[in-house]
Structures are given as C-alpha cells and as structure tokens.
Amino acid sequence: MEKGWERIYSTDKPHLVSIVREILAENDIESVEVNKRDSVYGFGDIEIFVKEQDAVPSRVLIQENNL
C-alpha cells in the first residue's frame, strides 16, 4: 500500500467489508479495499485502508457499530 495509508480493518467475510466501507463513505472517509483472498481455495483476508489522518475516527466508527 502507498505511504500515508493505514490498515484499519481485516476480515475473511466480504459482506463485512461492504458494511464497513459503506459506514466510512457515509462519514466522508475515503477507503481502499485490498483483497488478499486466494481465488482458488477461498482463504485469506480482505483489508481496508484509510488515510492516516482518518485512521482513529474510522476505528471509532467500526467499534461503535460492533464490527
């Protein structure tokens, strides 16, 4: 990932990634999804990155929504 971005969330459940990204978008926080899942075997995680200055508010939103 490029410098200035921080990983704030990681899961193996694609539906949770969609929920987290939607919550971030609703709060005007830009996010990037990095899919590290194996396409054949289906294991691995999907990570969400935000700009460093948005990392703390993003984590608060995730925690408030019990994700």
MMTF fields as JSON, N, C-alpha, C and O atoms, coordinates in Angstrom:
{
  "mmtfVersion": "1.0.0",
  "mmtfProducer": "UNKNOWN",
  "numBonds": 267,
  "numAtoms": 268,
  "numGroups": 67,
  "numChains": 1,
  "numModels": 1,
  "chainsPerModel": [1],
  "groupsPerChain": [67],
  "chainIdList": ["A"],
  "bondAtomList": [4, 2, 8, 6, 12, 10, 16, 14, 20, 18, 24, 22, 28, 26, 32, 30, 36, 34, 40, 38, 44, 42, 48, 46, 52, 50, 56, 54, 60, 58, 64, 62, 68, 66, 72, 70, 76, 74, 80, 78, 84, 82, 88, 86, 92, 90, 96, 94, 100, 98, 104, 102, 108, 106, 112, 110, 116, 114, 120, 118, 124, 122, 128, 126, 132, 130, 136, 134, 140, 138, 144, 142, 148, 146, 152, 150, 156, 154, 160, 158, 164, 162, 168, 166, 172, 170, 176, 174, 180, 178, 184, 182, 188, 186, 192, 190, 196, 194, 200, 198, 204, 202, 208, 206, 212, 210, 216, 214, 220, 218, 224, 222, 228, 226, 232, 230, 236, 234, 240, 238, 244, 242, 248, 246, 252, 250, 256, 254, 260, 258, 264, 262],
  "bondOrderList": [1, 1, 1, 1, 1, 1, 1, 1, 1, 1, 1, 1, 1, 1, 1, 1, 1, 1, 1, 1, 1, 1, 1, 1, 1, 1, 1, 1, 1, 1, 1, 1, 1, 1, 1, 1, 1, 1, 1, 1, 1, 1, 1, 1, 1, 1, 1, 1, 1, 1, 1, 1, 1, 1, 1, 1, 1, 1, 1, 1, 1, 1, 1, 1, 1, 1],
  "groupList": [{"groupName": "MET", "atomNameList": ["N", "CA", "C", "O"], "elementList": ["N", "C", "C", "O"], "formalChargeList": [0, 0, 0, 0], "bondAtomList": [1, 0, 2, 1, 3, 2], "bondOrderList": [1, 1, 2], "singleLetterCode": "M", "chemCompType": "L-PEPTIDE LINKING"}, {"groupName": "GLU", "atomNameList": ["N", "CA", "C", "O"], "elementList": ["N", "C", "C", "O"], "formalChargeList": [0, 0, 0, 0], "bondAtomList": [1, 0, 2, 1, 3, 2], "bondOrderList": [1, 1, 2], "singleLetterCode": "E", "chemCompType": "L-PEPTIDE LINKING"}, {"groupName": "LYS", "atomNameList": ["N", "CA", "C", "O"], "elementList": ["N", "C", "C", "O"], "formalChargeList": [0, 0, 0, 0], "bondAtomList": [1, 0, 2, 1, 3, 2], "bondOrderList": [1, 1, 2], "singleLetterCode": "K", "chemCompType": "L-PEPTIDE LINKING"}, {"groupName": "GLY", "atomNameList": ["N", "CA", "C", "O"], "elementList": ["N", "C", "C", "O"], "formalChargeList": [0, 0, 0, 0], "bondAtomList": [1, 0, 2, 1, 3, 2], "bondOrderList": [1, 1, 2], "singleLetterCode": "G", "chemCompType": "PEPTIDE LINKING"}, {"groupName": "TRP", "atomNameList": ["N", "CA", "C", "O"], "elementList": ["N", "C", "C", "O"], "formalChargeList": [0, 0, 0, 0], "bondAtomList": [1, 0, 2, 1, 3, 2], "bondOrderList": [1, 1, 2], "singleLetterCode": "W", "chemCompType": "L-PEPTIDE LINKING"}, {"groupName": "ARG", "atomNameList": ["N", "CA", "C", "O"], "elementList": ["N", "C", "C", "O"], "formalChargeList": [0, 0, 0, 0], "bondAtomList": [1, 0, 2, 1, 3, 2], "bondOrderList": [1, 1, 2], "singleLetterCode": "R", "chemCompType": "L-PEPTIDE LINKING"}, {"groupName": "ILE", "atomNameList": ["N", "CA", "C", "O"], "elementList": ["N", "C", "C", "O"], "formalChargeList": [0, 0, 0, 0], "bondAtomList": [1, 0, 2, 1, 3, 2], "bondOrderList": [1, 1, 2], "singleLetterCode": "I", "chemCompType": "L-PEPTIDE LINKING"}, {"groupName": "TYR", "atomNameList": ["N", "CA", "C", "O"], "elementList": ["N", "C", "C", "O"], "formalChargeList": [0, 0, 0, 0], "bondAtomList": [1, 0, 2, 1, 3, 2], "bondOrderList": [1, 1, 2], "singleLetterCode": "Y", "chemCompType": "L-PEPTIDE LINKING"}, {"groupName": "SER", "atomNameList": ["N", "CA", "C", "O"], "elementList": ["N", "C", "C", "O"], "formalChargeList": [0, 0, 0, 0], "bondAtomList": [1, 0, 2, 1, 3, 2], "bondOrderList": [1, 1, 2], "singleLetterCode": "S", "chemCompType": "L-PEPTIDE LINKING"}, {"groupName": "THR", "atomNameList": ["N", "CA", "C", "O"], "elementList": ["N", "C", "C", "O"], "formalChargeList": [0, 0, 0, 0], "bondAtomList": [1, 0, 2, 1, 3, 2], "bondOrderList": [1, 1, 2], "singleLetterCode": "T", "chemCompType": "L-PEPTIDE LINKING"}, {"groupName": "ASP", "atomNameList": ["N", "CA", "C", "O"], "elementList": ["N", "C", "C", "O"], "formalChargeList": [0, 0, 0, 0], "bondAtomList": [1, 0, 2, 1, 3, 2], "bondOrderList": [1, 1, 2], "singleLetterCode": "D", "chemCompType": "L-PEPTIDE LINKING"}, {"groupName": "PRO", "atomNameList": ["N", "CA", "C", "O"], "elementList": ["N", "C", "C", "O"], "formalChargeList": [0, 0, 0, 0], "bondAtomList": [1, 0, 2, 1, 3, 2], "bondOrderList": [1, 1, 2], "singleLetterCode": "P", "chemCompType": "L-PEPTIDE LINKING"}, {"groupName": "HIS", "atomNameList": ["N", "CA", "C", "O"], "elementList": ["N", "C", "C", "O"], "formalChargeList": [0, 0, 0, 0], "bondAtomList": [1, 0, 2, 1, 3, 2], "bondOrderList": [1, 1, 2], "singleLetterCode": "H", "chemCompType": "L-PEPTIDE LINKING"}, {"groupName": "LEU", "atomNameList": ["N", "CA", "C", "O"], "elementList": ["N", "C", "C", "O"], "formalChargeList": [0, 0, 0, 0], "bondAtomList": [1, 0, 2, 1, 3, 2], "bondOrderList": [1, 1, 2], "singleLetterCode": "L", "chemCompType": "L-PEPTIDE LINKING"}, {"groupName": "VAL", "atomNameList": ["N", "CA", "C", "O"], "elementList": ["N", "C", "C", "O"], "formalChargeList": [0, 0, 0, 0], "bondAtomList": [1, 0, 2, 1, 3, 2], "bondOrderList": [1, 1, 2], "singleLetterCode": "V", "chemCompType": "L-PEPTIDE LINKING"}, {"groupName": "ALA", "atomNameList": ["N", "CA", "C", "O"], "elementList": ["N", "C", "C", "O"], "formalChargeList": [0, 0, 0, 0], "bondAtomList": [1, 0, 2, 1, 3, 2], "bondOrderList": [1, 1, 2], "singleLetterCode": "A", "chemCompType": "L-PEPTIDE LINKING"}, {"groupName": "ASN", "atomNameList": ["N", "CA", "C", "O"], "elementList": ["N", "C", "C", "O"], "formalChargeList": [0, 0, 0, 0], "bondAtomList": [1, 0, 2, 1, 3, 2], "bondOrderList": [1, 1, 2], "singleLetterCode": "N", "chemCompType": "L-PEPTIDE LINKING"}, {"groupName": "PHE", "atomNameList": ["N", "CA", "C", "O"], "elementList": ["N", "C", "C", "O"], "formalChargeList": [0, 0, 0, 0], "bondAtomList": [1, 0, 2, 1, 3, 2], "bondOrderList": [1, 1, 2], "singleLetterCode": "F", "chemCompType": "L-PEPTIDE LINKING"}, {"groupName": "GLN", "atomNameList": ["N", "CA", "C", "O"], "elementList": ["N", "C", "C", "O"], "formalChargeList": [0, 0, 0, 0], "bondAtomList": [1, 0, 2, 1, 3, 2], "bondOrderList": [1, 1, 2], "singleLetterCode": "Q", "chemCompType": "L-PEPTIDE LINKING"}],
  "groupTypeList": [0, 1, 2, 3, 4, 1, 5, 6, 7, 8, 9, 10, 2, 11, 12, 13, 14, 8, 6, 14, 5, 1, 6, 13, 15, 1, 16, 10, 6, 1, 8, 14, 1, 14, 16, 2, 5, 10, 8, 14, 7, 3, 17, 3, 10, 6, 1, 6, 17, 14, 2, 1, 18, 10, 15, 14, 11, 8, 5, 14, 13, 6, 18, 1, 16, 16, 13],
  "groupIdList": [1, 2, 3, 4, 5, 6, 7, 8, 9, 10, 11, 12, 13, 14, 15, 16, 17, 18, 19, 20, 21, 22, 23, 24, 25, 26, 27, 28, 29, 30, 31, 32, 33, 34, 35, 36, 37, 38, 39, 40, 41, 42, 43, 44, 45, 46, 47, 48, 49, 50, 51, 52, 53, 54, 55, 56, 57, 58, 59, 60, 61, 62, 63, 64, 65, 66, 67],
  "secStructList": [7, 7, 6, 6, 3, 3, 3, 3, 3, 3, 3, 1, 7, 2, 2, 2, 2, 2, 2, 2, 2, 2, 2, 2, 2, 2, 6, 6, 7, 7, 3, 3, 3, 3, 3, 7, 7, 7, 6, 6, 6, 7, 7, 1, 7, 3, 3, 3, 3, 3, 3, 4, 4, 4, 2, 2, 2, 2, 2, 2, 2, 2, 2, 2, 6, 6, 7],
  "xCoordList": [0.853, 0.0, 0.886, 2.001, 0.375, 1.13, 1.35, 0.594, 2.4, 2.697, 1.564, 1.002, 1.24, 0.192, -1.151, -2.133, -1.202, -2.426, -2.207, -1.1, -3.252, -3.141, -4.258, -5.411, -3.889, -4.89, -5.703, -5.147, -7.024, -7.888, -8.805, -9.423, -8.896, -9.833, -9.379, -8.848, -9.597, -9.238, -10.207, -10.463, -10.745, -11.678, -11.681, -11.214, -12.211, -12.356, -13.803, -14.162, -14.634, -16.055, -16.345, -16.371, -16.561, -16.78, -17.958, -17.907, -19.012, -20.169, -19.817, -20.367, -18.906, -18.488, -17.664, -17.749, -16.874, -16.083, -17.027, -16.792, -18.083, -19.057, -19.713, -19.891, -20.072, -20.707, -19.758, -20.148, -18.519, -17.538, -17.286, -17.257, -17.104, -16.841, -18.027, -17.835, -19.232, -20.423, -20.486, -20.8, -20.196, -20.176, -19.131, -19.389, -17.963, -16.906, -17.334, -17.125, -17.931, -18.371, -19.439, -19.434, -20.349, -21.396, -20.806, -21.437, -19.607, -18.926, -17.806, -16.905, -17.874, -16.919, -15.471, -14.561, -15.27, -13.915, -13.62, -14.311, -12.593, -12.177, -11.495, -10.661, -11.852, -11.23, -10.862, -11.407, -9.913, -9.446, -9.481, -9.055, -9.99, -10.09, -8.958, -8.74, -8.24, -7.188, -7.571, -7.59, -7.873, -8.331, -7.14, -6.483, -6.865, -5.753, -6.271, -5.55, -7.533, -8.129, -7.615, -7.456, -7.364, -6.957, -8.179, -9.216, -8.067, -9.226, -9.617, -10.766, -8.7, -8.994, -9.531, -10.562, -8.838, -9.191, -10.094, -10.706, -10.189, -11.104, -10.687, -11.532, -9.416, -8.994, -8.136, -7.634, -7.977, -7.233, -8.162, -9.363, -7.606, -8.365, -8.524, -7.79, -9.504, -9.697, -9.411, -9.962, -8.556, -8.154, -8.726, -8.906, -9.006, -9.469, -8.433, -7.992, -8.057, -7.088, -7.752, -8.611, -7.338, -7.769, -6.524, -5.457, -6.681, -5.567, -5.243, -6.129, -3.978, -3.523, -4.349, -4.672, -4.697, -5.44, -6.869, -7.519, -7.363, -8.707, -8.726, -9.8, -7.581, -7.496, -8.235, -9.015, -8.006, -8.647, -10.163, -10.887, -10.678, -12.138, -12.752, -13.87, -12.038, -12.534, -12.657, -13.652, -11.656, -11.694, -12.819, -13.457, -13.057, -14.158, -15.493, -16.342, -15.679, -16.921, -17.11, -18.216, -16.039, -16.111, -16.489, -17.33, -15.871, -16.153, -17.586, -18.266, -18.046, -19.406, -20.454, -21.55, -20.122, -21.049, -20.807, -21.354, -19.986, -19.7, -19.248, -19.69, -18.363, -17.837, -16.403, -15.757],
  "yCoordList": [-1.184, 0.0, 1.231, 1.218, 2.277, 3.525, 4.134, 3.888, 4.929, 5.622, 6.606, 7.224, 6.742, 7.65, 6.971, 7.629, 5.644, 4.878, 3.891, 3.382, 3.617, 2.713, 1.667, 1.98, 0.418, -0.643, -0.499, -0.408, -0.48, -0.306, -1.494, -1.607, -2.385, -3.499, -4.643, -4.432, -5.858, -7.048, -8.166, -8.405, -8.851, -9.945, -10.887, -10.544, -12.072, -13.015, -13.053, -13.9, -12.129, -12.085, -10.867, -9.737, -11.094, -9.984, -9.075, -7.873, -9.63, -8.792, -7.771, -6.669, -8.122, -7.167, -6.031, -4.886, -6.36, -5.335, -4.314, -3.109, -4.792, -3.887, -2.982, -1.788, -3.546, -2.762, -1.695, -0.536, -2.075, -1.12, -0.002, 1.171, -0.354, 0.668, 1.619, 2.815, 1.107, 1.959, 2.924, 4.101, 2.444, 3.309, 4.406, 5.567, 4.039, 5.037, 6.069, 7.267, 5.61, 6.524, 7.489, 8.668, 6.991, 7.842, 8.946, 9.981, 8.724, 9.699, 10.418, 10.989, 10.385, 11.082, 10.668, 11.496, 9.382, 8.844, 7.952, 6.961, 8.317, 7.544, 6.254, 6.27, 5.148, 3.872, 3.097, 3.316, 2.18, 1.319, -0.116, -0.409, -0.993, -2.42, -3.165, -2.994, -3.991, -4.835, -6.283, -6.735, -6.998, -8.372, -9.317, -9.428, -9.993, -10.946, -12.378, -13.29, -12.563, -13.901, -14.691, -14.151, -15.946, -16.851, -17.158, -17.567, -16.97, -17.143, -18.605, -18.894, -19.516, -20.936, -21.57, -22.242, -21.355, -22.016, -21.183, -21.723, -19.888, -19.036, -18.693, -18.301, -18.825, -18.406, -17.155, -16.831, -16.463, -15.207, -14.08, -14.283, -12.913, -11.77, -10.684, -10.616, -9.841, -8.61, -7.486, -7.467, -6.554, -5.472, -4.147, -3.931, -3.268, -1.922, -0.938, -1.01, -0.013, 1.024, 2.391, 2.612, 3.307, 4.705, 5.577, 5.108, 6.844, 7.776, 7.872, 7.756, 8.083, 8.077, 8.99, 8.62, 10.186, 11.135, 10.667, 11.185, 9.682, 9.16, 7.853, 7.301, 7.351, 6.036, 5.993, 5.072, 6.957, 6.933, 7.081, 6.279, 8.077, 8.169, 6.925, 6.536, 6.313, 5.102, 3.952, 3.228, 3.787, 2.716, 2.941, 1.989, 4.191, 4.521, 4.13, 3.531, 4.462, 4.109, 2.601, 2.101, 1.883, 0.417, -0.147, -1.04, 0.374, -0.103, 0.245, -0.58, 1.446, 1.854, 0.979, 0.799, 0.439, -0.408, -1.899, -2.749, -2.201, -3.595, -4.482, -5.622, -3.933, -4.699, -5.091, -5.748],
  "zCoordList": [0.0, 0.0, 0.0, 0.522, -0.588, -0.666, 0.715, 1.655, 0.805, 2.052, 2.363, 1.458, 3.64, 4.057, 4.265, 4.607, 4.059, 4.262, 5.388, 5.566, 6.148, 7.293, 7.243, 6.947, 7.541, 7.584, 8.861, 9.956, 8.711, 9.879, 10.113, 11.171, 9.119, 9.255, 8.367, 7.277, 8.852, 8.092, 8.462, 9.642, 7.454, 7.694, 6.503, 5.416, 6.725, 5.619, 5.125, 4.307, 5.628, 5.272, 4.382, 4.87, 3.086, 2.152, 2.519, 2.261, 3.114, 3.46, 4.539, 4.545, 5.457, 6.487, 5.885, 6.328, 4.879, 4.191, 3.558, 3.646, 2.927, 2.305, 3.335, 3.093, 4.482, 5.544, 6.068, 6.214, 6.353, 6.884, 5.878, 6.251, 4.611, 3.597, 3.447, 3.228, 3.562, 3.47, 4.654, 4.475, 5.845, 7.033, 6.878, 7.196, 6.395, 6.18, 5.139, 5.331, 4.041, 2.984, 3.496, 3.144, 4.322, 4.895, 5.771, 5.985, 6.269, 7.122, 6.377, 6.991, 5.052, 4.174, 4.404, 4.357, 4.651, 4.817, 3.621, 3.379, 2.884, 1.717, 2.172, 3.078, 1.542, 1.902, 0.644, -0.438, 0.83, -0.255, 0.251, 1.368, -0.582, -0.253, -0.949, -2.148, -0.195, -0.756, -0.487, 0.658, -1.561, -1.452, -1.517, -2.552, -0.413, -0.339, -0.262, 0.142, -0.655, -0.65, -1.847, -2.942, -1.629, -2.691, -3.554, -3.033, -4.844, -5.726, -5.91, -6.243, -5.703, -5.899, -4.617, -4.636, -3.516, -2.264, -1.363, -0.441, -1.609, -0.862, 0.549, 1.354, 0.877, 2.209, 2.09, 1.014, 3.202, 3.219, 3.633, 3.811, 3.782, 4.277, 3.232, 2.246, 3.483, 2.728, 3.712, 4.812, 3.323, 4.216, 3.726, 2.527, 4.684, 4.36, 4.876, 6.023, 3.993, 4.325, 4.215, 3.361, 5.096, 5.029, 5.163, 5.56, 4.828, 5.008, 6.491, 7.338, 6.797, 8.198, 9.092, 10.22, 8.599, 9.434, 9.72, 10.628, 8.943, 9.163, 9.946, 10.183, 10.347, 10.987, 12.327, 12.566, 13.187, 14.512, 14.399, 14.991, 13.661, 13.546, 12.887, 13.224, 11.966, 11.307, 12.293, 12.291, 13.124, 14.126, 15.131, 15.579, 15.48, 16.405, 15.767, 16.427, 14.496, 13.797, 13.741, 13.944, 13.467, 13.405, 14.778, 14.88, 15.81, 17.165, 17.583, 18.193, 17.264, 17.615, 16.942, 17.473, 15.781, 15.03, 15.273, 14.571, 16.269, 16.671, 15.515, 15.371, 14.705, 13.582, 13.885, 13.068]
}
